[in-house]
Amino acid sequence: METSTGHHVSQSQKQMSLFRPYCAAAPGSSYFGDAMAMFFRGELMGVRHIRDGEPIGFSLRWRPGQLPADPCPCTLTIQPVPGACYRFSVPSYQAVLWLLEVCRSLAGRPTGEQAVDLPQAFWTQVLSA
């Protein structure tokens, strides 16, 4: 008899096996498990460091797709700017690739040393669309 917890773990493992081919060759692919755990949480709070400027807080929320090509609706909110909210959608595997970069950038740092930021590719894609 399978418990609901066992079913959840099994379902997560199945989803991970579907996403793995999309991420295997990406930089930071060794952090795939961490990136998928972050993906399933559906939220990331962080800080964007601007050259010669004050750091800018942000939150990114998304609804994880079940399959790699499923749409992943996202909402990016820039903290200090009232009304600065961007809504967009990317394939779910793209969100996981961004999160791989986040996990890779956090590797080797002491916990809490520096705030989380998203990769430059994220900012370029989202803010230039």
Secondary structure, DSSP 4 states (H G I P E B T S, - for coil): ---HHHHHHHHHHHHHHHHHHHHTTSTTGGGHHHHHHHHHHTEEEEEE--TTS--EEEEEEE---SSTTSEEEEEEEETTSTT-EEEEEEEHHHHHHHHHHHHHHHTTSPTTSS-----HHHHHHHHH-
